[in-house]
Amino acid sequence: MDNQLPQVRLEDIIVASHVLKDVIHHTPLQKNFILSEKYNCNVYLKREDLQVVRSFKIRGAYNLIRSLPEEKLQKGVVCASAGNHAQGLAYSCKALQIPGKIFMPTTTPRQKISQVKLFGGPFVEVILTGDTFDDSLNEAVRCAEKEGMQFIHPFDNPQIIAGQGTVGLELMNDMREPVDFVFAGIGGGGLAAGIATYVKGVSPSTRFIGVEATGAPSMRNSIDQGEIVTLTEIDKFVDGTAVKRVGELNYDICRRVVDDVVVVPEGKVCTTILELYNENAIVAEPAGALAITALDFYREQIAGKNVVCVISGGNNDIDRMQEIKERSLIYEGLKHYFTVEFPQRAGALREFLDEVLGPNDDITRFEYTKKTSKENGPALVGIELKNKEDYGPLIDRMNNKGIKFVEINKNPHLFNLLI
């Protein structure tokens, strides 16, 4: 397989940096003192959330489009994207004044759709189709073939990878000290393949760690199996990296130059997003927070080291913040949902409040599961704890009072149905 696939070399990334120099921001590399103290190391953040389209994706999209012959450009370009690649392509279309069609999943946050239209203006058409990136990808490929337009793959292309690799070129040039670790998220694998190619090319001792979410570990599974694996189902929450199948070229590169792929829970990603916002005033989207989320899983290895985390994007829809907070609380063991069958007598609910809830426990949701004959059905009760250690005593008090209940957090089917 190696001989059949094109290669991405250091020279390609250097050439890409010259192509991009007047279009993108050279984003800052900032030492973060809060994270450095937390992990007992030197943590630097590569702020691609401050890029011109608030993510790294413009690097690869523009680099590929600029490499096309004029006759191809005039017919226009097509892409599929969950958001950030679409914004990069839209910006490129407007800058080069060429037509573009952009296929996006129907589940894409509104904020990303609006940004695509803003960056592309009259040069782009947005088409919402399918539930996942892979659905949109199939439609985009069909459109490109039918209309003779150039398909711009979001990750599986050497020019895309070279463009994303300029993130690695910048961070290595900006670091004054040796870089021990680089962490970056993995979706289709373009960013990881590009950065790792450059970083390993100039500093073989630097360890590159890719990061995926538990709900879409396509690269981790593929490396474990020794071949590309297509996932049958994915959790679309970390939408920027939620792909069922990584790129062939990306897999080929990553299996050779990526030292490890860490898989992190979505709830932990949500905690990272909230901490970045509350402690650093950084707005990171779920995919953008993956790299920092992985630091907890590498705490011992990174102690005393120089660590770079790539915040790959900051296109976070404000409408998602309540869900992000909810997922974080559940992951941290601070939010619990139950169906509770209260005894059919007066004062039962008051006894629950007085004798079952702890002094710092708070009911955040209460509703009957039946709209009629409420006394014959259980109630859905959401309880938020101040400390996760309060969970055990809460369960003990419910059992001691003889209350019949079901823990919805531990029942995925009920949780998805009711919460």
N, C-alpha and C positions, 0 to 999 in steps of 0.2 A: 504493500500500500504506500510506503514512503516514497518509492520512485515515481509513482503516478501523480502525487499531489505536488502543487507548487510550494516553494519554500518562501519563508519570510526571513530576510536577513537584516543585520544591523543597518546596512546601507539603505535598505528600503525605508526603515523608520527615520533615518536621518533625512532622506529625500522628502518624506512626508512632512517632517517638521518645517522644511522650507516652503512647501506648498501651503501649509496652514498658517504660517507666521502672521499674515495680514488679516486673517479671518477669525481666529480664535483668540481667547485670552490665555496668556501664560499664567495659569492659576497658581495661587500662593501655596507654599509648603510651610505650615505653621506648627510650631511646637505647642502642644497642649499640656499645660501644667497640671490640670486636674487629672487627666488620664495618666500622665506620667507618674504622679504621686500615687494614684490608685494601684498601678501595676508595677511600681518600683522599677521603672525604666524610662527611657526617653521616647515619648510617643509624638510623632509628627503626623499631621493631617494634610493630605493632598486634596485641596478643596475644589474638586470638579463640580460641586454644587454651585460654585461661583462662575462657572463657564458661561459663555454668551447665551446658551440655551438651557442653562442650569443642569447640564450633564455632559459627560465626555463624548456622547454619541456623535456630535457634529464632526469630531476629528476623523472618524472612519468614513462617514457619509460623504463629506466634502472631498476627502482625499480620493475616494473611488470615483466620484462624479467627475472631478477634474482630470482624471486619467482617461476618460472616454473620448473617442474621436468626435469631431464636430457634428458629423451626420447623425450619430447616435444621440447626442445631446438635443438636437432640434426636434426629434421625435418624442422626447420626454422620458421621464423615469418613473418607476413604480416601486413601492416598498410595502412591507408589512411590519407593524410595530405595535407594542403595547404602550408606546408613548414617546420615549426619549429618542429613539432612532428616527421616529416620524418627525420630531421637532428639528433634529439635525438635518434631515432631508428637506424639510420645508424651508428652513433658513437658507440652505444651499440653493434651492430652486429660485428663491427670490433674489439672492445675491447674483446668481448667474443668469437670471431671467429665462428660465426654461420651465416647461409644464411638468407637473408631477401629480400622480395619483397615490394616495396613502390609504392602505387598508388597516383598520384597527379593530380589535375585539370589541364587542358590544359592552363588555365589562370594564372597559378603560375608564378611569376616573374622568369626570367632566373637565377638571382643571387641565389635564393633559390635552384633551381634545381642543379646548379653547386656545391653548398655547400653540398648538400645531397650526390652527387657522390664523392666529395672530402673526406667527413667524413667516408663514407662506403667502399670506395675502391672496391676491387673485391668481397666483401661479399654481396653487395646489387645490385638489379636490379630496375631501376626506370621506371614506366609505366605511361605515361600521358593519362588520359581518362576523358571525361566529362567536363562540364563548371564550375561545383561547387564542393565543398567538398563533398556534399551529393551524387553526381554522382560517385565520386571516392570511397566513402565509400561502396556503393552497389557492385561495382566491386571487391573491396578488400575482402569483406565478401564472395562473390561467389568463389573467388580464394582460400581462406583459406579452405572452405568446400570441394572444388574439390580436392585439393592437400594435405589435411591433415596437413596443417601448422597452427600455433597458431596465431589467429588474435589479434593484440595489439591495442585496442581502444584508440583513442587520449584523451578521457576524461571520458567516462562512465564506470569506473572500480574502485573498492576500492583501489587497489594498485597504480593506476595512481594518484588518489586523494591524497593518503597518501604521495606519492613522491612530488607532487606539494605543499603539506602542509608544507614541510620542508622550503619553502620560509618564511612562517609565523614563524616557529620555530626560524630561524636565525634572522629575524628582531626583534622579541620580545626579544631574548637574547642579541642582540647588542644595543638596546635602553636603555640608562641610566635613561631616564625620562619616566613617564607614557605615554602610547600611547592613544591619544584621538580618532584619526581617521586613518583608513587604506583604501586606494583607490586602486582598481585593476580592470583590464579589464575582461570582460566576453565574451567568445565565446560559447563553449559547456558547460562551467561551472566548469571544473576540477580545475583550479587555484583558483577560488573564493571559491569553496566548501572546498578545502584543507586549504587555508590560514584562512578562516573564522572559520573553525572547531578548528584550533589550537589557533587562537587569542581569540576567545570567550571562549575557554576552560581554558585559563590561565588569561584572563582579560575580564570578562563579561561586564564591563562598556565601553570598546572600541567599537566604532561604525565602522562596516565594510560596505563600499559603493562599490557596483559593478558598472561597467561602460560599456555601450554598444553604438555602433554607430547607428544613426538614420536608416540606411539602413538594419539593421539586429537585431532588438530588441527582439530576441527570448525568453530570460529569463524575460524581463520586461513584455512582453505580456502574458507569461505563468503564472507568479505570479498574474497579474491582473485578469486572467481568472480562476485562481484556479486549473488549470490543464495544462499539457504540450501542447503548441500550435505549430503546424508546419506552418512556414511561406511559402506562395506560391511563393513570389519573394523576393530577397535580393539584396542589392548593394554590390558587391564583392570588393569594393575599400579597405576597412579595412580587407584584406584577412585573417589575422590571427584569426579573430573572426567572419568571415562571415559564420555562419551556420544557416540552416533553422530550426533545432530542437535541443534543449539542451538535455543532457543526463537525463535519469530517476533518477538515483541516485544523480546526480548533482542538479537537480531541487528539489528533496526531501530534500537535505541538505540545499541548498540556501534559500528555502522558510522559513526555521527554523532559520538560523543563519545569513543571510545577512539582514542588516538593511534597505537598500534602493538600488535600481538600477536606475542609472541616464543614460538617453539617450542623446548623444551629436552629433551634426551635423558633417558630414565628413569634411566640409570646416573648421570648428573650429579645428578639429584634425590636419589638414594640417598647420594651423597657429602655433599650438603647436610644430609640428615637426621642422618648420623653426626657431622658437624662441629657441628651445633646441639646435639646431645646431649653430645658430649665436651667442647666448649669453653664451652657456655652452660647446660648442664643443662636444655635445652628439648626436650620430646618433641613432635615435629611429625609428623603423618601425611604421606604422599607429596603429597597435594594441598595440604597446609598449607605445604610447603617450596618450592612452585613459585616464589613471588615472590622469595625469596632466591636461588634457583638462577639466576634471570634476570640478577642483578647482574653476573655475569661477562661476559654478552653486551652489557652497557651500560656497561662499565667506563670508557671514555673520556668518554661523555656525562654521567655522573653525578659525575665528579671535581669536588670543591669544592662540591657541591650538597647541598640538604636532601632526603633520600629517605625515604619511608615504605614499608615492606613489610608486607603483611597476612599474618600467619600464621593461615590460615583455620580450622585445626583441629588437634587433638592426639590424635585417636582412633586411635592406632597400636597394632596388635596385637603384643604382644611376641614371638609365634610367628613373625612375619615378619622379625625382625631379622637372622637368618642369611641370608635371601634378600637383604635390603637390603645387607648387607655384601658378599655375593657379587657383586651387580650393580655395586656401587661399585668393587670391585677390578678387575672386568673392564673397566669404563668407563675407569678410570684407567690401564689397561695393566699392571696388577700381577698379574693372574690369567689364566693361559692353560691351555687344555685341548688335548690331543693324543691321537690314536690312534697308538700306536707299535708297529711290528713289530720285535721283538727277534730278533737272529740265533739260530738254533736250536742253541745250544751252551752248555756250562757257562760261567758267569762273565759272560754278556752283560749281565745286570742290574747286576752289580757294576761293570762298566766304564762303564755309563751313569751310575751314581751318582758314580763317581770322576772320569770324564773329560769328561762332558757337562754335568752340573749345575755351576753356578758356586758360589763359596764362600758366597754369601748366598741362593741359591735353595733353595726348600723344596718337597718333594712333599707335597701336601695330599690327593691322592686317587690310588689305584692299584687297578685291578681288571681282571681279564681279561674280555673281551667274550664269551667262550664259557665256559660252566660246565663243559663236558666237552671233552676234546681241547684243553686250554688252549694247548698248544705250537703249535697250528695257527692261532690267532687273535691279533689285535693286542690290546694292553692299553690301557685308558683311563687316561691320566696327567694329573693336575692339578698345575700348578706355580705357586707364588706367588713373585713377585720382590720384592726389597726396593726396587729402583728400576726404573722403566719402561725406563731406558736399558740395562738388562741383557738386554732381550729380543733385540736384534740379535745380540749375542755368543752367546746360547743357541742361536739358530737356526743360526748359523755352525758351532758345534761339532757340532750334530746332522748337518748336511750333510757336514762334514769327516769324520765317523765313518762316513758312508754309511748312516745310519739312515733307514729308510723311515717317514715319519710324515705325518699329516694334521692341519692346524690346525682344530680344531672351532670355535673362536671365529669363524672367517671363513666357516663353513658353517652358515647359519641352520637348515637342515633337520636336520643332524646334531646341532647344539647343542640344539635343542628335543627331539630324540629321546633324547639321552644325558645331558644335564645337568639 
